[in-house]
C-alpha cells in the first residue's frame, strides 16, 4: 500500500511549487523536528546535572571521574554527529527522526536504573553517559534533512530556528532535572527514593527521575514524527567533486565552530560541576540553567547580526567577548587569600554563554557562503550529500567541546588544584580563533578561495 506521507516530487526552489504546496509541508516537518531535537539535546546534557548529585547519593567517585562522566556524551556525540550526518543523506527524514528519537530511550532508561544503586560499576556509568551522545547525533541528521526541505532563501532561517530551539533543550534539562529529582513523579513505578544530605540538610531524592522523565516526551515526539512528517525524495546526485574532508576551508570552519558552539556545549557540560567544586556552599543547580538559556536565545540574534554586518565580523567579536569574559572570571575565583565571588564568576560566564550563542548563530551565515562559493552567477542547488557531509563535519568537531572543556578542567584540578591553567588555555584558543576568523572571513569577506 502506498504511503500517504510519501511525496513523489519535491522542488522547493521553484517559487510556484513552494507557495502552492511546499511551504506548508516544509514548515509542518520543521515544527515536528523542533521538539524532537529539543528532547535530544536534553538527553545529551543530563549528565551535567547528574554528576553534581551522585556523591550525595552515595557514589564515591573522584572529581576527575565525575568530570569524565560529564564529558563522555560529548566524545560519543561528536562521532555520532559525523555518522548521523552521512546517514541522513541516505535515509528519509521522517523515518530517521523517529528512529533517532526512539534510540534515546536506551540512555534515558539506563540512567534511571543505574543511579538507583551506588554499587553500579563506574564503567557502566561511563557507557550510559556515552550513550547520551545519541542526542547529539540527532542534530546532524535533523539539520541535514531540513536542507532538503527548504529553498535557499529560507534555509538559513529554518536551520537557525531548528538549532536554536534545540539548544533550549540544554537549558530545559538543567532547569527541569534538579526539580524532578525532588519529586515522586512516577510513584512506586520508578523505584524508591534515596536519602541524601545536601548542605547539611537530609532530604529525599528520586535521582532516577533524571532519566525517566524523558521517556514520555521521547515516545510522544517519535509518534509525531511517525505520523506527522513526510517522506521527501532526494535530489539526483551530482558528479562527485572534491570531498569536503579534503577542503581546508571546512576544517578551519570546524575549528571556529569548536570555539563558538564547542564553548557553549562544553561549559554547559562542565559549569555545574565546576561551579560546585569552587563554591560548594552555593546551590549552583538553582542558577546554572541560565547560561545555556542566554546562549540559546542569543543564537538567532547572532544570525540576524550576521545578515546585517557579515558572519565573519560578528564571529570575530564574539570570540573577543568570550576571551574577555574568561579573563574576568579568573579574578573572581577562590584562592589562598580570597574566598572568591560566585556571583562574579556567574556573571562572567553568562557573558561567555551569550557570546558563544551569538558566534554559533553567525557561523551559520558563513556556512552557506562557503558551500555556494559566493559565485556571481546563480548557483545550482547543492547536493544533499555534500550538505550532509559539511554539517556532519562541522557539527561533529563543535560537539568535541562538550568533551574537551570538562576534561581540561579536570586535568587542571588534578594537577594544580585550581582551574587557572585550563582557563588560560581557553583564552589562548579564543585568540587563535580570532586570528583565523579575521584572516579567512573578515579580511577576505568569506572568499572561498583563501
N, C-alpha and C positions, 0 to 999 in steps of 0.2 A: 504494500500500500504506500502511495506517495506521501511523503512528509509534508504536512500543511505549512510548516515553517521553513521549508526549503525554497530558495529563490533561484530561478533559472539564470537570470542575467542581472548584472549589477554594474551601473555606470554612474557613480556619484559625481564625476567631473562634468557630466552633461547637465547643464542648468535646468533644462526642461524635465529630465528624469528626476533630478534632485528635488525640485519643487513639487512635482506631482506625486511622487512615491518615496523617493529615497530618504528625504529629510525625516519623515515620521518614523520610518523603520530604524534609521541610524540612531536617532535620539532615544527611541524605546530601548534599544540594545545598550546604549550608553548608561541610561538610568538604572538598568538592571546590573550592569557591570560595576557601577559605583559601590553599592552596598557589599557586593562580593569582595571587592578589593579592600574596602574598609575593614571587613571582618578578617581578611587575610593579613593585613598589617597589624591588627590587634593580636592575632595569634603569634605572629612573628616576634612581637616585643613583650609578651607577658613575662618572660624571664627577667626582664629589667626590674620588675617589682617583686617577683617571687624570691629572688636571691636575697633581698633585704629581710624577708620573713622566715627564711629557712633556719638560721641559727636559733631564734627564739622557739621555733617548733621542734628543736632537738637535733637538728642536723649539724654535726660537728665539723663543718668544712672550714678550711682556712680562707682568709680574704682572697688569696690568689685563686683558689678553687672556685670561689663564688664569682669572681670576675670572669673566669674562664667559662662558667655556665652562662653568664650574660653574653659572652662573646660568641659562643658556638652557633646560635642561629644566624649570625652574620656571615660566618665562614661557609656554612652549608647553603645559605641563601644566595651568596654570590655564585656558587657553582650551579645552583638550580635556576637562577635567572638566565644564565647562559644557555642552559639546556631548554628551558621553557620558551625562550625567545625563538629557538630553532624549531621546536615542536609546533609553535603557533603558526608557522609558515606552511604546515602540512595538515593540521587538524583544525576543522572549522571551529569558530569561536564559541558557539553555544555548547557543543559537547565538551570542549576544553575547559570552559568556565565551570561547568557542572562538575567535571572530574577533579579539577584542581581545588575547588571548594570542598568537595566531599573528602578529599585527602587530608584536609585539616582536622578531621575527626581523630586521626591517629595520634598526633601530638597533644591535642586538647584532652582526650580521654586518658591517654597515657600519663600526662602530668597529673590529672585528677586522682589517679590511682596511686602513683608513685609517692606523692607528698604526704600520703596518709601513714607511711611507715618510715620513721627516721633511720631504719636499718637498710633502706634501699641502697644498693651499691652505687658508688659515685659514677662508674662507667655507664650504668643505666640512665642516670640523670643526664650525663653528657649526651647520650644517644637521643633522649627525649628532647633536650634543648636543641640538638642539631636538626631534629625532625621539624621543629618550628620554623626552620628555614623554608619549608614548603610555602609558607605565607609570603615570603619574599619572592619566590619564583612566580607567583601569580601575577606580580606586577608586569613582568616582561611579556607574559602571554596575553594579558589584558591589553596592554598598550599596543602590542603588535597587531592584535585582532582589530583594534579600533582604527589603525592606519588603513585598513581595507574598507571600512565603512564610510569614512567621511571624505569629502572633496578637499583639495589642497587649501582652499580659502577658509575652511572651518576646522581643519585638522588640529591646528595649534590650540584653539580654544577647547576642543574636545579632549585632547590629551592633557591639557592643563587642569581641566575640571576633574577628570578621572584620577589623575595623580594627586591633585590637591585634596580631594575628598578622601582618597585612600590614606594619605598622610594623617588625616584626622583620626584614623583608627588607632594610631600610635598614642595620641593624647587620650583617646577614649579608654584604651587599655590601662593606662597609668592612672586615670581617674576612677574607672569602674572597679578594677581588681581590689584596691585597698578597702573598698566599701563592701563588696560582696563576700569577702573572706570573713567579715564580722557578722554575717547574717546566715541563718539556716535557710538558704534559698530553696533547696530541694528536699529538706527534711531528712528523714532516715534513709531515703533513697541514695543520698550522696555519701553516707557514712557519718561516723561520729566526729565531733569537733576535737581540736587539740587545745589543751590548757597551756597558755604561754604567759610569759612575763615580759611586758613591754614598758620600758622606762619606769620600772618599779611597781607596775600595776598588773595583777593577774587578770586575764580575760580569755574568753573562748574564741578560737579561730577555726573557721572551716577553710583551710588552705586549699583543699581540693576544689573549691568553687572557682579558683583562678583558672582552672581548665574547663570544668564542667559548664560554666556559664556561657561558653561559646557554642556549645552543642546545638541548642535550639536555633540560634542565628545561622549556624552553618547549614543545617538542614533546610531552613526556610529559604535562604539565599540560593541554595542548589536547586530547590524546586522552582523558584522564579526563573533561574537560568534555563532549566529544562523545558519549561512550558511557555516562557515568555520571549526568549531570544530567537533569532533567525539563523538559518544556515545560508551564508553568502558565498557564492563561488569565488575561487581565487582567480586573479587575472592571469593571462598567459605569461609564462616565464620568459624573460628576455634572455638573450645570449649572455653567458657568464662573462663578467668583466673581472677586474682585479678584486680579489677578496677584500672585504672590509678589514680583515685581520692583518692584511699586508699594507694598509694605508696608514701612514704616520699620523695624519690629522685626527683619525678616530681614536688613536691611543692617547694623544695629547688631550683630546676632548674627554676621554675616560678619566684621565688623571685630574682634570679640572672638576669633573663631576664627583670624583672621590673627595675633593676638597669641599664642595658645597653639600651635596646630599650625603656624602660619607660622614661629614661632620654632624649633620642633622641626625642621622640614624645612629651614628656612633655614640654621640653624647646622650641620645635617648636611651641607649642600652646601658651606658656606664654611669650617667649622672646620679640616679637614685642611690646606688651603692657608693659611688664616690662621695656624694654629699653626706651619706650616713657615716662613712669612716672618718670624715673630717669634723662632723658636728653630730656625734651620737646622741646628744641631749635633745636634738630637734627631731620632731616627727616629720621627716623630709617628704614622706609619701603624701602628705597633705598638699604639697606645693609643686612637686616635680612635673606634674602633667602640664603645667603652664608653658614650659619651654617648647615641647612639641606642638602645643596648640598655637603659640605665636608663630612658630616656623611654618606650620601648615597653612595658616591664614595669610602669611606673607608670600607664599609661593605664587598665587595668582597676581599679587601686586608686582612681583618680580617680572612676570611675563608682560604685564602692562607697561612697566617702565622700560623693558627691553624693546617693546614695539615703538616707543617714543624716542628712545635715546640709543638703541642698539644693544644687543646681547652682550657684546664684549665689554663696553664701559660699565654697564651695571654689574656684571660679574666681577670685574676688576675691583670696584669699590666695595662690593660685598666681601671679598677676601680681605681688603684693608680693614673693614669693620670687624671681621671675625678675629683677625690677629690682634687688633687693639683691645677687644673685649677679653681675650685670654690674658693679655698682659695686665689689664686692670684686675682681673680675678685673682691673680697671684698676690696682689697687695692685700687681699682680704683673707687669705688662708691662715689657719692657725700655725704658730711656730713656737720656738722655745721661749720667746719673750712676749708673745701675744696670744690671746685666745681666738683671734680672728673674728670675722663677721659673716655669719651665714647669709644675712640679707645683702651684704656687699657682693658675695660670690653669686648669690641667686640673681641679683640684678645684672651682673656682668654676663652670666650665661644666658639670661633672657635675651640680651642683645645679640649674643652669638647665635642663638636659635633663630632669631629674627633675620639676621644677615644670611644665615645658611638657607633659610627659606627663600629669601629674595634671590640669592645666587642660583638655587635649584630651579626657580621659575625662569630666570633669564637664560639659563643654559638651554632650555627647550626652544628658545628663539634662535640659538646658534645652530642647533642640530639640523633643522630643515634647510638652512642656508648652505651647509656643507653637503647635504645629500643632493640637493638640486644644483649645487655648484655655482649658484648666482650667475647663470649664463644670461646674456641679454635676450636670447631667443627663448620662446616658450619651451619649457622642459616637459618631456613626456612623463606620464605617471610612473613613479618608480616601482620597481618590482617589490612585491610584498616580502619576498625572501630577503632582499637586500635591506629593507627597512627592519625586518626582524633581526637580522644579524647586528645592525647598528644598535638598536635598542637593547638587544641582549648583551652586547659587549659593554656598552656604556653603563647600563644599569647594574651589571654584574660587578664591574670594578667599583662603582659607587657603593654597592652593598658591602664591600670589604671594610668600609669604615666602621660598620657595626661589630666587626671582629678586631680591627686594629686599635681602635680607641680604648676599649676595655683592657686589652692585652698590654698595651703600653702603660696604662695607669697601674695595672697590677705589677708589671716589672719594676716600675719606679718605686712603688710602695715596698716591694720585696727587697730591693737592693739598697735604697736610701732611707726608707721610712717616710718619704714625702713624695709629692707629685710635681714639684717644680721642674724636674728634669723632663718629664713627659710633656708638660705644658709648654716648655721652651721648644721642644721638638715640633709641637703643633704650630707654634708661631713661625718657626723657620719654614715649615712646609707651606704655610699660607703665603709667605714671601716668594717661594718658588712658584706657586700657583699664580700670584700676581704678575710675576715676570713672564710666565708662559702666556697668560691671558693678554697682557699688553703686546707682546711680540706677535702673537698669532691672530688676535681678534680685535685689538684696538688700533695698533699701528697700521694693519693692513685691512681693517674692517672686514674680517672674516673671509679674506681671499682664500679660496680652496687650494690655491697652488703655492701657498707659502712653504 
